Amino acid sequence: MQTKVKTSSEIELTAGPEDAGQRIDRWLAERIGEVSRARLQALIRDGHVSGGGTIREARAPVKPGVTYTVTLPPATEADVEGESLPLKIVYEDDSLIVVDKPAGLVVHPAAGHASGTLVNALVAHCGESLSGIGGVKRPGIVHRLDKDTSGLLVVAKTDAAHHSLAAQFKSHGLDGRLHRSYLAFVWGNLPRPKGTIDARLWRSRANRMKIAVARGDLGRSATTHYDVLQTFPGERPAGDVSMLRLVLETGRTHQIRVHLAHIGHPVLGDAVYGSGFKTRLAALGAGAKDAAAALGRQALHAEQLQFEHPITGKKMSFNSPLPPDLERLAKAFGCTPPAKKPAKKMLKRRS
């Protein structure tokens, strides 16, 4: 098999005897590293792949001796307007960017948040370095944080990086490539120093804006592991607060917040899943009471992110310290800074 790049937008590949009979989309994806299989399937459907004539079927068999041409049309402009917004960039290269998202910043434009999002900021910041995710010049979002959760996010800048990172997040660390952990301040003194919460989740029937624990086998599986780092007694038992480190085995919407509320230990400041615990503020110590009342968001922070670089295969590891508001809260509780925790090896599925 021979590969020849004719121009920046055209690639030629000649199939050898060993390639005979393979699906054209899979064969091309294995040989053109910078283009994902999904993108190649779209190019085939749109008539941008030829070899003895235009090919329209992704399952068409490869024929030995045939020279196939893949035409890469210019990426179209993003339908999201770039905005010059402050970004805390932890790392950036030609394939990806890692940012430390502040609380209050929405990740992706949606109803009620058409602008002022992380995606708007990245479109402006990255500019022409966005080579095209699915043929569009836009950042590739492979995971999200809630608006009022702070911490680390990795975003793809190329189609190939998006494809690889999406696969890593889909496995949630079970293949050993990805690790991410969170820090949270929660109400109460947990009965065990570490544990696992297994509770299936679905969209609440009573309030479609909320996620709820599902009944029986309904909903989608969700697993959260936690370690209690420190516990801070309040002036009364109702004011006890614990600091947890959490690792997800799945990545459902609002998973940590719903799971912790489900076991009776909602995140401090969570107006959606912990609103019934507001009265506990009065049971905190004076300094802690003021810091918690001033928080204005859930005390949840994505502290560590480790993944395999989608192009080089190198292990990338990043840590984010507590942001100023959570740092003030920690000091008010007399908390010692949590030690950085090395990334776990592959999580083993339980039977």
C-alpha positions in Angstrom: 0.0 0.0 0.0 1.3 3.4 -1.0 0.2 6.8 0.4 0.8 10.1 -1.4 -0.3 13.5 -0.3 -1.0 15.4 -3.5 -2.1 18.6 -1.9 -3.1 19.8 1.6 -6.7 18.8 0.6 -6.1 15.6 -1.4 -4.6 12.3 -0.4 -4.0 9.3 -2.6 -3.6 5.7 -1.3 -2.9 2.6 -3.5 -4.2 -0.6 -2.1 -2.0 -3.7 -1.9 -3.0 -7.4 -2.1 -3.1 -7.5 1.7 -5.8 -4.9 1.8 -8.3 -6.7 -0.4 -11.9 -7.0 0.9 -11.6 -4.6 3.8 -14.3 -1.9 4.3 -13.2 1.2 2.6 -14.0 3.5 5.6 -12.1 1.4 8.1 -9.1 0.9 5.7 -8.9 4.7 5.1 -9.2 5.5 8.8 -6.3 3.2 9.7 -4.1 4.9 7.1 -5.1 8.6 7.5 -4.5 9.3 11.1 -5.6 12.9 11.0 -9.2 12.1 9.9 -11.6 10.1 12.0 -13.6 7.2 10.7 -16.9 9.1 11.2 -15.6 12.0 9.2 -14.4 9.6 6.4 -17.9 8.1 6.3 -19.4 11.5 5.8 -16.9 12.3 3.1 -17.8 9.0 1.3 -21.5 9.8 1.5 -20.8 13.3 0.0 -18.8 11.9 -2.9 -15.3 13.0 -1.8 -13.7 9.5 -2.1 -13.0 7.9 -5.5 -11.2 4.9 -6.8 -12.3 3.6 -10.2 -15.2 6.0 -9.9 -16.9 7.8 -7.0 -17.5 5.7 -3.9 -20.7 6.2 -2.0 -20.8 3.3 0.4 -18.7 3.2 3.5 -18.8 -0.6 3.4 -17.5 -0.9 -0.1 -14.7 -3.5 -0.3 -11.1 -2.3 -1.0 -9.7 -3.6 -4.3 -6.0 -4.3 -4.6 -4.1 -2.3 -7.1 -6.7 0.5 -7.1 -5.6 4.1 -6.2 -8.1 5.8 -4.0 -8.3 9.6 -3.7 -9.7 11.3 -0.6 -10.6 15.0 -1.1 -10.8 17.0 2.0 -13.0 20.1 1.5 -12.1 23.2 3.4 -13.6 23.3 6.9 -16.6 25.6 7.1 -16.7 28.4 9.5 -18.2 27.7 12.9 -21.8 28.7 13.5 -20.7 30.0 16.9 -19.3 33.5 17.1 -15.9 33.9 18.7 -15.7 36.1 21.8 -12.6 37.5 23.5 -13.2 36.1 27.0 -10.5 35.5 29.7 -9.3 31.9 29.7 -6.9 30.1 32.0 -5.0 27.9 29.7 -3.1 25.1 31.3 -1.7 23.5 28.2 -2.1 23.8 24.4 -0.6 22.3 21.3 -1.7 21.7 17.7 -4.1 18.9 18.7 -5.8 20.0 21.9 -6.1 22.6 24.6 -6.6 22.1 28.4 -8.3 24.9 30.3 -9.1 25.5 34.0 -12.7 26.6 33.8 -14.0 29.0 36.4 -17.3 28.6 38.1 -20.1 30.5 36.3 -18.9 29.7 32.8 -21.2 27.6 30.6 -19.3 25.2 28.4 -21.5 25.1 25.3 -24.0 27.5 23.8 -27.6 26.4 24.5 -31.0 27.9 25.2 -30.5 30.8 27.6 -26.7 30.9 27.0 -26.3 31.7 23.3 -23.0 33.6 24.0 -20.4 34.1 26.6 -19.6 30.4 26.8 -16.3 28.5 26.8 -16.9 27.5 23.2 -17.3 31.1 22.2 -14.0 31.9 23.9 -12.2 29.0 22.3 -13.4 29.9 18.8 -11.8 33.3 19.3 -8.6 32.0 21.0 -7.8 29.1 18.7 -8.7 30.8 15.4 -7.2 29.1 12.4 -5.6 26.4 14.5 -9.0 24.7 14.6 -8.6 22.4 11.6 -12.2 21.2 11.6 -14.2 18.8 13.7 -16.5 16.9 11.4 -15.7 19.5 8.7 -16.5 22.6 10.8 -14.0 24.9 12.4 -15.1 24.5 16.0 -13.6 23.1 19.2 -14.3 19.4 19.9 -16.1 19.2 23.3 -15.6 15.6 24.6 -16.7 16.2 28.2 -18.4 19.0 30.2 -18.5 20.5 33.6 -21.7 22.1 35.0 -21.8 25.9 34.8 -21.1 26.3 38.5 -18.4 23.5 38.8 -14.9 24.7 38.3 -11.8 22.8 37.1 -10.0 21.1 34.3 -11.4 20.4 30.8 -9.6 19.1 27.7 -10.9 20.2 24.3 -9.9 18.8 20.8 -8.7 21.1 18.1 -8.6 18.5 15.3 -10.9 15.8 14.0 -8.3 13.0 14.9 -7.8 14.4 18.4 -11.6 14.6 18.9 -12.1 11.0 17.8 -9.4 9.7 20.2 -10.3 11.8 23.2 -14.0 10.9 22.8 -13.1 7.2 22.9 -11.1 7.7 26.1 -14.0 9.5 27.8 -16.4 6.9 26.7 -14.4 4.2 28.5 -14.2 6.4 31.7 -10.8 5.0 32.6 -11.7 1.3 32.3 -9.0 0.9 29.6 -6.4 2.6 31.7 -6.0 5.7 29.5 -8.1 8.3 31.4 -8.3 9.4 35.0 -10.1 12.3 36.5 -11.0 13.2 40.0 -13.0 15.9 41.8 -13.0 17.6 45.2 -16.2 18.4 47.0 -17.4 19.8 50.3 -20.5 18.0 51.4 -22.9 18.1 54.3 -22.5 15.6 57.0 -20.1 13.0 58.4 -20.0 10.0 56.2 -20.2 6.6 58.0 -17.2 5.1 56.1 -13.9 6.6 55.0 -14.4 5.4 51.4 -17.1 3.9 49.4 -18.9 3.5 46.1 -22.3 4.8 45.1 -24.1 2.7 42.5 -27.4 4.2 41.5 -29.0 4.4 38.0 -29.9 7.9 36.8 -32.6 9.3 34.5 -34.3 12.6 33.7 -36.7 13.5 36.5 -40.3 13.0 35.6 -41.4 15.8 38.0 -38.8 18.4 36.8 -37.2 17.9 33.4 -34.4 20.2 34.4 -33.2 17.8 37.0 -31.7 14.3 37.1 -33.0 11.7 39.5 -32.2 8.3 40.8 -34.1 5.8 38.7 -36.2 2.9 39.9 -35.1 -0.7 39.4 -33.4 -1.3 36.1 -34.6 1.9 34.5 -32.3 4.8 33.6 -28.6 4.5 32.9 -26.0 2.9 35.1 -23.9 5.3 37.2 -21.0 4.7 39.6 -19.1 7.1 41.8 -16.2 6.3 44.1 -15.4 8.5 47.0 -12.7 9.0 49.7 -13.2 11.1 52.8 -10.2 13.4 53.0 -11.2 15.4 56.1 -14.3 16.0 58.3 -15.0 19.4 60.0 -17.4 19.4 63.0 -19.9 22.2 63.1 -21.1 24.1 66.2 -23.9 21.4 66.2 -23.9 18.0 64.5 -26.1 19.4 61.7 -23.2 21.6 60.7 -20.7 18.8 60.1 -19.0 19.0 56.7 -16.8 16.5 54.9 -14.2 17.1 52.1 -14.3 14.3 49.6 -12.2 13.2 46.6 -14.4 11.5 43.9 -13.6 9.4 40.9 -16.3 8.6 38.3 -16.7 5.2 36.6 -19.4 6.7 34.4 -20.0 10.3 33.3 -23.7 11.0 33.6 -25.2 14.5 33.7 -25.0 15.9 37.3 -23.8 12.5 38.5 -21.7 13.5 41.5 -24.3 16.0 42.7 -27.3 13.6 42.4 -25.4 10.6 43.9 -24.2 12.6 46.9 -27.7 14.0 47.5 -29.1 10.4 47.2 -27.0 9.2 50.1 -27.9 12.2 52.2 -24.7 14.2 51.8 -25.4 16.9 49.1 -22.7 19.3 48.0 -22.5 22.6 49.9 -24.1 25.4 47.9 -26.0 23.1 45.5 -29.2 25.0 45.0 -30.7 22.2 42.9 -30.0 19.0 44.8 -29.2 20.4 48.2 -31.7 23.2 48.7 -33.2 21.5 51.7 -29.9 21.8 53.6 -29.7 25.6 53.6 -30.9 25.8 57.2 -27.8 23.9 58.2 -25.7 27.0 57.6 -26.7 28.2 61.1 -25.0 25.2 62.6 -21.6 26.0 61.1 -18.9 27.9 62.9 -18.8 31.6 62.5 -16.1 31.9 59.9 -17.3 28.8 58.0 -20.8 30.1 58.0 -19.8 33.4 56.3 -17.6 31.6 53.7 -20.4 29.0 52.8 -23.1 31.7 52.6 -20.9 33.8 50.2 -20.1 30.8 48.0 -23.0 31.2 45.5 -22.4 27.9 43.8 -21.9 24.2 44.5 -18.5 23.4 46.2 -17.4 21.0 43.5 -14.0 21.2 41.6 -12.5 19.0 38.9 -9.0 18.8 40.4 -7.2 16.2 38.3 -7.2 15.1 34.6 -5.0 12.5 33.0 -5.3 11.1 29.5 -3.3 9.7 26.7 -2.3 12.3 24.1 -4.4 11.5 21.0 -1.5 11.8 18.6 1.7 11.0 20.5 0.3 8.5 22.9 2.1 10.2 25.8 0.5 10.3 29.2 -0.7 13.8 30.0 -1.4 14.8 33.6 -2.8 18.0 35.0 -3.7 19.2 38.5 -5.8 22.3 39.4 -5.6 23.7 42.9 -8.8 24.9 44.7 -10.0 28.2 43.2 -10.1 31.2 45.5 -13.7 30.8 46.6 -13.2 27.2 47.6 -9.8 28.0 49.1 -11.5 30.5 51.4 -14.0 27.9 52.3 -11.3 25.4 53.1 -9.4 27.9 55.2 -12.6 28.8 57.1 -13.0 25.1 58.0 -9.3 24.8 59.0 -8.7 22.4 56.1 -5.2 21.4 55.2 -4.6 21.3 51.4 -5.4 17.9 49.9 -2.4 16.0 48.7 -2.2 15.4 45.0 -3.3 11.8 44.3 -1.5 9.8 41.6 -3.8 8.6 38.8 -5.4 5.3 39.3 -4.7 2.3 37.1 -7.6 0.9 35.2 -10.8 0.6 37.2 -12.0 -3.0 37.1 -15.5 -3.7 36.2 -17.5 -5.5 38.9 -19.4 -8.5 37.9 
